[in-house]
Amino acid sequence: AENPLSNIYYTTDGSKPNIFSHQYVSPIQIDFNTVLKSRVIDSTKIPSNVITNTYLIGQNFDLPVISISVDSLFLWDADIGIYVEGDSINVYDWNCYKNWERPAHIELFDNEGLSRINMDIGLKLHGASSRVIPQKSLAIFSRDKYGSEHIDYQLFKDKEIFEHKSFILRNSGYDWRKTLLRDGLSHTIVKKKLDIDYQAYQPSAVYLNGAYWGILNIREKINEHYIKTNHNIELNNLELIDIAGKVSAVIGDTIAY
């Protein structure tokens, strides 16, 4: 018999369902692009995990599709929203950038429409002065507190890396108003031709809470995990130093430097 204390609640705005959300009582008709989040809530038990699925209606792409869902307050609220943070920054003040990370969910569909990633992640703005661009760059982080330490998928076909800690969705920086691909193209040209590091590149069609958000380029994030996966160097043998502004150690120390 059904438990009268257990009910399914759902949202379509990116937020986590609670007892004030829509209650599921009959089949839901979906006629347009929708991110559906649902969970079982029972007053006598711990709520279930949130199940997230994106439904794209009549959309066909030759690119991988990424759907990000996140509570709209974490995007647009004047006090805590990460997407509004870049609109009023002083691009000459390196200390003005906030390092806010908000819980979110990401799904990735390959060129054939198959779901390859469906997981909770941390979401940040990425970049410096490019944050003033209306279509901002985003950084994706897997962490144990979100449910998984790694993103288990080969994001880039030209690198045999099947496990990622993070990656970025880049707006192409100052090339945003022009081609969207110049930076990715320059990195692609040098691969296997010069003995130099490069960030792998894969354009993607991005949806944000079900709304089409344009093309953002999937890129490797330059951090200690990039060094580990590309060069097989363990973190305890690594010193990574940031020389933008004040010299500081990201990993290790600056003594030898």
PAZAKOL-313001 format. One record per residue: x, y, z of N, C-alpha, C in turn; residue in one letter; residue number from 1. Coordinates in steps of 0.1 Angstrom, whole numbers, plus 5000, padded with zeros to 4 digits. Layout:
<recs>
REC n.px n.py n.pz ca.px ca.py ca.pz c.px c.py c.pz r   k
REC    X    Y    Z     X     Y     Z    X    Y    Z A NUM
...
</recs>
This chain:
<recs>
REC n.px n.py n.pz ca.px ca.py ca.pz c.px c.py c.pz r   k
REC 5008 4988 5000  5000  5000  5000 5009 5012 5000 A   1
REC 5004 5023 4994  5011  5036  4993 5012 5042 5007 E   2
REC 5024 5048 5010  5026  5055  5023 5020 5069 5022 N   3
REC 5009 5072 5030  5003  5085  5029 5012 5096 5033 P   4
REC 5023 5093 5040  5033  5103  5045 5043 5106 5034 L   5
REC 5044 5098 5024  5054  5100  5013 5048 5106 5001 S   6
REC 5054 5117 4996  5049  5124  4985 5060 5128 4976 N   7
REC 5058 5129 4963  5068  5133  4953 5066 5148 4951 I   8
REC 5076 5156 4952  5076  5170  4949 5085 5173 4938 Y   9
REC 5082 5183 4930  5091  5186  4918 5091 5201 4915 Y  10
REC 5102 5205 4908  5104  5219  4904 5108 5219 4889 T  11
REC 5106 5230 4883  5111  5232  4869 5119 5245 4868 T  12
REC 5123 5251 4879  5130  5264  4879 5145 5262 4883 D  13
REC 5149 5250 4885  5163  5248  4889 5165 5246 4903 G  14
REC 5155 5249 4912  5157  5249  4926 5155 5234 4931 S  15
REC 5159 5231 4943  5157  5218  4949 5143 5217 4955 K  16
REC 5136 5206 4951  5122  5205  4956 5121 5204 4971 P  17
REC 5111 5211 4977  5107  5209  4991 5092 5208 4992 N  18
REC 5087 5208 5004  5073  5206  5006 5064 5218 5001 I  19
REC 5070 5229 4997  5063  5240  4992 5063 5240 4976 F  20
REC 5070 5230 4971  5071  5228  4956 5058 5222 4951 S  21
REC 5058 5220 4938  5046  5213  4932 5046 5199 4936 H  22
REC 5035 5194 4940  5033  5179  4944 5029 5171 4932 Q  23
REC 5035 5160 4929  5032  5152  4918 5019 5144 4922 Y  24
REC 5008 5146 4914  4996  5139  4916 4991 5132 4903 V  25
REC 4996 5136 4891  4992  5130  4879 5004 5132 4869 S  26
REC 5004 5125 4857  5014  5127  4848 5017 5142 4843 P  27
REC 5029 5145 4842  5033  5159  4838 5035 5160 4823 I  28
REC 5028 5169 4817  5030  5171  4802 5041 5181 4800 Q  29
REC 5051 5178 4792  5062  5187  4789 5061 5190 4774 I  30
REC 5059 5203 4771  5058  5207  4757 5069 5216 4753 D  31
REC 5078 5220 4762  5089  5229  4758 5101 5225 4767 F  32
REC 5113 5230 4764  5125  5227  4771 5123 5229 4786 N  33
REC 5126 5218 4793  5123  5218  4808 5134 5210 4815 T  34
REC 5138 5215 4827  5146  5208  4836 5137 5204 4848 V  35
REC 5135 5191 4850  5126  5186  4860 5134 5180 4871 L  36
REC 5133 5185 4883  5139  5180  4895 5128 5174 4904 K  37
REC 5130 5162 4909  5120  5156  4918 5127 5149 4929 S  38
REC 5119 5147 4940  5124  5139  4952 5112 5135 4960 R  39
REC 5114 5124 4967  5104  5119  4977 5106 5126 4990 V  40
REC 5096 5131 4996  5097  5137  5010 5087 5130 5019 I  41
REC 5092 5125 5030  5083  5118  5040 5086 5124 5053 D  42
REC 5076 5128 5060  5078  5135  5073 5084 5127 5083 S  43
REC 5085 5114 5081  5091  5105  5091 5105 5100 5087 T  44
REC 5110 5104 5075  5123  5099  5071 5131 5111 5064 K  45
REC 5143 5108 5062  5152  5118  5055 5147 5118 5040 I  46
REC 5146 5130 5034  5142  5132  5020 5151 5124 5011 P  47
REC 5146 5119 5000  5154  5112  4990 5164 5121 4983 S  48
REC 5173 5115 4976  5181  5123  4967 5173 5130 4956 N  49
REC 5178 5141 4951  5170  5148  4940 5174 5141 4927 V  50
REC 5164 5138 4919  5166  5133  4906 5164 5144 4896 I  51
REC 5174 5146 4887  5173  5157  4877 5174 5152 4863 T  52
REC 5165 5156 4855  5165  5152  4840 5161 5164 4832 N  53
REC 5168 5166 4821  5165  5177  4812 5158 5172 4799 T  54
REC 5147 5178 4795  5140  5174  4784 5141 5186 4773 Y  55
REC 5147 5183 4762  5148  5193  4751 5139 5189 4740 L  56
REC 5130 5197 4737  5119  5194  4727 5123 5200 4713 I  57
REC 5124 5191 4703  5126  5195  4690 5140 5202 4687 G  58
REC 5150 5199 4695  5163  5205  4694 5173 5195 4687 Q  59
REC 5180 5199 4677  5190  5191  4670 5203 5199 4669 N  60
REC 5213 5193 4674  5226  5199  4674 5237 5190 4668 F  61
REC 5247 5195 4662  5259  5188  4658 5270 5188 4669 D  62
REC 5267 5196 4680  5276  5197  4691 5271 5190 4703 L  63
REC 5280 5186 4712  5275  5182  4725 5266 5192 4732 P  64
REC 5257 5188 4740  5247  5197  4746 5250 5196 4761 V  65
REC 5251 5207 4768  5253  5208  4783 5241 5215 4789 I  66
REC 5235 5209 4798  5224  5215  4806 5228 5217 4820 S  67
REC 5228 5229 4825  5231  5233  4838 5218 5238 4845 I  68
REC 5215 5232 4857  5204  5237  4865 5209 5241 4878 S  69
REC 5204 5252 4883  5208  5258  4895 5197 5267 4901 V  70
REC 5196 5268 4914  5186  5277  4920 5188 5291 4914 D  71
REC 5177 5297 4909  5179  5310  4902 5184 5321 4912 S  72
REC 5182 5320 4925  5188  5329  4934 5203 5329 4934 L  73
REC 5209 5317 4931  5223  5316  4931 5229 5322 4918 F  74
REC 5220 5325 4908  5224  5332  4896 5222 5347 4896 L  75
REC 5209 5351 4900  5205  5364  4897 5203 5373 4910 W  76
REC 5203 5367 4922  5200  5375  4933 5212 5385 4935 D  77
REC 5208 5398 4938  5218  5409  4939 5228 5406 4950 A  78
REC 5225 5399 4960  5234  5397  4971 5243 5384 4970 D  79
REC 5236 5373 4965  5243  5360  4964 5245 5354 4950 I  80
REC 5240 5361 4940  5240  5355  4927 5253 5357 4920 G  81
REC 5259 5346 4915  5272  5346  4909 5271 5353 4895 I  82
REC 5260 5352 4888  5260  5358  4874 5259 5373 4874 Y  83
REC 5255 5379 4885  5254  5394  4885 5267 5399 4891 V  84
REC 5276 5391 4896  5288  5396  4903 5297 5403 4893 E  85
REC 5297 5398 4880  5307  5404  4870 5302 5417 4864 G  86
REC 5290 5421 4866  5284  5432  4859 5290 5445 4864 D  87
REC 5294 5446 4877  5298  5459  4883 5313 5459 4888 S  88
REC 5321 5449 4883  5334  5448  4888 5343 5459 4882 I  89
REC 5353 5462 4890  5364  5470  4884 5375 5461 4878 N  90
REC 5375 5461 4865  5384  5452  4858 5399 5454 4861 V  91
REC 5402 5465 4868  5416  5467  4871 5419 5464 4885 Y  92
REC 5409 5459 4893  5411  5456  4907 5411 5441 4908 D  93
REC 5422 5434 4910  5423  5420  4910 5416 5414 4923 W  94
REC 5415 5423 4933  5409  5418  4946 5394 5418 4946 N  95
REC 5388 5423 4935  5373  5425  4935 5366 5412 4931 C  96
REC 5374 5402 4926  5367  5390  4921 5363 5381 4933 Y  97
REC 5350 5378 4933  5345  5369  4944 5347 5355 4939 K  98
REC 5350 5346 4948  5353  5332  4945 5341 5323 4949 N  99
REC 5329 5329 4947  5317  5321  4951 5315 5309 4943 W 100
REC 5312 5298 4951  5308  5285  4944 5294 5281 4949 E 101
REC 5285 5278 4939  5272  5275  4942 5269 5260 4938 R 102
REC 5260 5253 4946  5257  5239  4942 5248 5240 4929 P 103
REC 5250 5231 4920  5243  5230  4907 5243 5216 4902 A 104
REC 5237 5214 4891  5236  5201  4885 5239 5202 4870 H 105
REC 5247 5192 4865  5251  5193  4851 5247 5180 4844 I 106
REC 5242 5181 4832  5240  5170  4823 5247 5173 4810 E 107
REC 5253 5162 4804  5260  5164  4791 5255 5153 4782 L 108
REC 5250 5157 4770  5245  5148  4760 5255 5149 4748 F 109
REC 5259 5137 4743  5269  5137  4732 5262 5140 4719 D 110
REC 5269 5139 4708  5264  5143  4695 5252 5135 4691 N 111
REC 5251 5123 4696  5240  5114  4693 5228 5115 4703 E 112
REC 5229 5125 4712  5219  5127  4721 5219 5118 4734 G 113
REC 5229 5110 4735  5230  5101  4747 5235 5108 4759 L 114
REC 5229 5106 4770  5234  5112  4783 5247 5106 4788 S 115
REC 5257 5114 4789  5270  5109  4794 5274 5114 4807 R 116
REC 5269 5125 4812  5272  5131  4825 5258 5135 4831 I 117
REC 5255 5131 4843  5243  5136  4850 5247 5136 4865 N 118
REC 5251 5147 4871  5256  5147  4884 5255 5161 4890 M 119
REC 5256 5162 4903  5257  5174  4911 5271 5179 4910 D 120
REC 5272 5192 4909  5286  5198  4908 5286 5212 4916 I 121
REC 5298 5218 4917  5299  5231  4921 5301 5240 4909 G 122
REC 5295 5252 4910  5295  5262  4898 5301 5275 4902 L 123
REC 5310 5280 4895  5316  5293  4897 5317 5301 4884 K 124
REC 5318 5314 4885  5322  5322  4874 5337 5320 4871 L 125
REC 5341 5321 4859  5355  5319  4855 5360 5331 4847 H 126
REC 5372 5334 4849  5379  5345  4842 5381 5357 4850 G 127
REC 5386 5367 4844  5389  5380  4851 5380 5391 4845 A 128
REC 5386 5399 4836  5378  5410  4831 5368 5405 4821 S 129
REC 5369 5393 4816  5358  5388  4807 5345 5385 4814 S 130
REC 5345 5387 4828  5333  5386  4835 5322 5396 4832 R 131
REC 5327 5407 4826  5317  5418  4822 5309 5414 4810 V 132
REC 5314 5404 4802  5307  5400  4790 5293 5394 4794 I 133
REC 5283 5397 4787  5269  5392  4791 5268 5377 4791 P 134
REC 5275 5370 4782  5275  5355  4783 5289 5351 4790 Q 135
REC 5288 5348 4803  5300  5347  4811 5305 5333 4810 K 136
REC 5318 5331 4813  5324  5318  4814 5321 5312 4827 S 137
REC 5320 5298 4828  5316  5291  4840 5327 5280 4843 L 138
REC 5329 5278 4855  5338  5267  4859 5330 5256 4866 A 139
REC 5333 5244 4863  5325  5232  4868 5335 5224 4877 I 140
REC 5330 5221 4889  5339  5213  4899 5331 5201 4904 F 141
REC 5338 5190 4904  5333  5178  4911 5339 5177 4925 S 142
REC 5331 5175 4935  5336  5174  4948 5328 5163 4956 R 143
REC 5335 5157 4966  5328  5146  4973 5315 5151 4980 D 144
REC 5315 5164 4984  5303  5169  4991 5291 5170 4981 K 145
REC 5294 5170 4968  5283  5170  4958 5279 5156 4954 Y 146
REC 5287 5146 4958  5283  5132  4955 5294 5124 4947 G 147
REC 5303 5131 4941  5314  5124  4933 5327 5132 4933 S 148
REC 5338 5126 4935  5351  5132  4934 5355 5135 4920 E 149
REC 5350 5128 4910  5355  5130  4897 5343 5130 4887 H 150
REC 5346 5135 4875  5337  5135  4864 5342 5124 4855 I 151
REC 5335 5113 4854  5340  5101  4847 5335 5101 4833 D 152
REC 5342 5108 4825  5339  5109  4810 5351 5115 4803 Y 153
REC 5353 5110 4791  5363  5115  4782 5358 5128 4775 Q 154
REC 5360 5139 4780  5355  5152  4775 5361 5155 4761 L 155
REC 5374 5151 4759  5381  5156  4747 5386 5143 4740 F 156
REC 5383 5142 4728  5387  5130  4720 5401 5129 4717 K 157
REC 5408 5141 4718  5422  5141  4714 5431 5139 4726 D 158
REC 5425 5137 4738  5433  5134  4750 5427 5122 4757 K 159
REC 5436 5112 4760  5431  5100  4767 5430 5102 4782 E 160
REC 5422 5111 4785  5419  5115  4799 5404 5112 4802 I 161
REC 5402 5102 4811  5388  5097  4813 5382 5101 4826 F 162
REC 5390 5110 4833  5385  5114  4847 5390 5128 4849 E 163
REC 5380 5137 4852  5383  5151  4854 5378 5155 4868 H 164
REC 5385 5164 4874  5381  5171  4886 5373 5184 4883 K 165
REC 5376 5190 4872  5370  5202  4869 5372 5205 4854 S 166
REC 5364 5214 4848  5366  5219  4835 5359 5233 4834 F 167
REC 5361 5240 4823  5355  5253  4822 5346 5253 4809 I 168
REC 5336 5262 4810  5328  5265  4798 5332 5279 4794 L 169
REC 5340 5281 4784  5346  5295  4782 5339 5302 4771 R 170
REC 5337 5315 4773  5331  5324  4764 5340 5329 4753 N 171
REC 5352 5324 4753  5362  5328  4743 5369 5342 4746 S 172
REC 5366 5347 4758  5373  5359  4762 5370 5371 4753 G 173
REC 5381 5378 4749  5379  5390  4741 5375 5387 4727 Y 174
REC 5375 5374 4723  5370  5370  4710 5355 5367 4710 D 175
REC 5349 5370 4721  5334  5367  4723 5326 5374 4712 W 176
REC 5330 5387 4710  5322  5395  4700 5326 5392 4686 R 177
REC 5335 5383 4683  5339  5380  4670 5336 5366 4665 K 178
REC 5346 5357 4668  5344  5343  4662 5340 5333 4672 T 179
REC 5343 5334 4685  5340  5324  4695 5350 5313 4695 L 180
REC 5359 5312 4685  5367  5300  4683 5382 5303 4682 L 181
REC 5386 5315 4682  5400  5318  4678 5409 5312 4689 R 182
REC 5406 5314 4702  5415  5308  4712 5415 5293 4711 D 183
REC 5404 5287 4710  5404  5272  4708 5411 5267 4696 G 184
REC 5410 5275 4685  5417  5271  4673 5432 5272 4675 L 185
REC 5437 5282 4681  5451  5284  4683 5457 5272 4691 S 186
REC 5449 5268 4701  5454  5256  4709 5454 5243 4701 H 187
REC 5443 5242 4693  5442  5230  4685 5453 5229 4674 T 188
REC 5457 5240 4669  5468  5240  4658 5481 5235 4664 I 189
REC 5484 5238 4676  5498  5235  4681 5498 5220 4687 V 190
REC 5487 5214 4689  5487  5201  4695 5495 5191 4686 K 191
REC 5503 5183 4692  5511  5173  4685 5521 5178 4675 K 192
REC 5522 5192 4675  5532  5198  4666 5543 5205 4674 K 193
REC 5540 5210 4685  5550  5216  4694 5549 5210 4708 L 194
REC 5561 5209 4714  5562  5203  4727 5558 5214 4737 D 195
REC 5545 5216 4738  5540  5227  4746 5526 5222 4752 I 196
REC 5523 5227 4764  5510  5224  4769 5499 5232 4762 D 197
REC 5487 5226 4761  5476  5233  4755 5463 5228 4762 Y 198
REC 5453 5237 4761  5440  5233  4767 5431 5227 4756 Q 199
REC 5427 5215 4758  5418  5209  4748 5406 5217 4746 A 200
REC 5400 5215 4735  5389  5224  4730 5377 5216 4724 Y 201
REC 5365 5219 4729  5353  5213  4723 5341 5222 4725 Q 202
REC 5336 5228 4714  5325  5237  4715 5313 5229 4720 P 203
REC 5304 5236 4727  5291  5229  4732 5280 5239 4732 S 204
REC 5268 5234 4730  5256  5242  4731 5251 5241 4745 A 205
REC 5249 5252 4752  5246  5252  4766 5232 5257 4769 V 206
REC 5226 5250 4778  5213  5254  4784 5214 5257 4798 Y 207
REC 5208 5268 4803  5208  5272  4817 5194 5272 4822 L 208
REC 5191 5263 4831  5177  5261  4836 5167 5260 4825 N 209
REC 5171 5253 4815  5162  5250  4803 5162 5260 4792 G 210
REC 5168 5272 4795  5169  5282  4785 5182 5281 4776 A 211
REC 5181 5282 4763  5193  5281  4755 5202 5293 4758 Y 212
REC 5215 5290 4761  5224  5300  4765 5235 5302 4755 W 213
REC 5234 5296 4744  5244  5298  4733 5256 5288 4734 G 214
REC 5266 5291 4726  5278  5283  4725 5288 5287 4735 I 215
REC 5293 5278 4744  5304  5280  4753 5314 5268 4750 L 216
REC 5327 5271 4750  5337  5261  4747 5341 5253 4759 N 217
REC 5340 5240 4758  5345  5232  4769 5360 5232 4768 I 218
REC 5367 5236 4779  5381  5236  4779 5387 5230 4792 R 219
REC 5399 5225 4792  5405  5220  4804 5408 5233 4813 E 220
REC 5407 5231 4826  5410  5241  4835 5424 5240 4840 K 221
REC 5432 5251 4839  5446  5251  4843 5447 5251 4858 I 222
REC 5450 5240 4864  5452  5239  4879 5460 5227 4881 N 223
REC 5461 5224 4894  5470  5212  4898 5465 5199 4891 E 224
REC 5452 5198 4889  5447  5185  4884 5450 5184 4869 H 225
REC 5451 5196 4862  5456  5196  4848 5470 5190 4847 Y 226
REC 5479 5194 4856  5492  5189  4856 5493 5174 4859 I 227
REC 5484 5170 4869  5484  5156  4872 5479 5147 4861 K 228
REC 5468 5151 4854  5463  5143  4844 5471 5143 4831 T 229
REC 5477 5155 4828  5484  5156  4815 5499 5151 4816 N 230
REC 5504 5152 4828  5518  5148  4830 5521 5137 4840 H 231
REC 5510 5132 4846  5511  5121  4855 5521 5125 4867 N 232
REC 5519 5137 4872  5527  5141  4883 5518 5142 4896 I 233
REC 5521 5136 4906  5513  5136  4918 5514 5150 4925 E 234
REC 5503 5153 4932  5502  5167  4937 5513 5169 4948 L 235
REC 5517 5159 4955  5527  5161  4966 5541 5164 4959 N 236
REC 5542 5162 4946  5555  5165  4940 5554 5178 4931 N 237
REC 5544 5186 4934  5541  5197  4925 5541 5210 4933 L 238
REC 5547 5220 4927  5545  5234  4931 5539 5242 4920 E 239
REC 5528 5248 4922  5521  5256  4912 5520 5270 4917 L 240
REC 5525 5279 4910  5527  5293  4914 5519 5303 4905 I 241
REC 5511 5311 4912  5504  5322  4905 5512 5334 4905 D 242
REC 5515 5340 4893  5523  5352  4892 5515 5364 4887 I 243
REC 5501 5362 4887  5492  5373  4883 5490 5382 4895 A 244
REC 5496 5394 4895  5495  5403  4907 5505 5399 4917 G 245
REC 5502 5396 4929  5511  5391  4939 5514 5377 4937 K 246
REC 5528 5374 4937  5532  5360  4936 5527 5351 4948 V 247
REC 5520 5340 4945  5515  5332  4955 5515 5317 4951 S 248
REC 5515 5309 4960  5515  5294  4957 5501 5289 4957 A 249
REC 5497 5283 4947  5484  5276  4946 5486 5262 4952 V 250
REC 5497 5255 4949  5501  5242  4955 5515 5243 4958 I 251
REC 5519 5238 4970  5533  5239  4975 5536 5252 4980 G 252
REC 5548 5257 4978  5553  5270  4983 5561 5277 4972 D 253
REC 5565 5289 4975  5573  5298  4966 5588 5299 4969 T 254
REC 5592 5291 4978  5606  5292  4983 5616 5290 4972 I 255
REC 5615 5279 4965  5624  5276  4954 5623 5286 4943 A 256
REC 5611 5290 4940  5608  5300  4930 5615 5313 4933 Y 257
</recs>
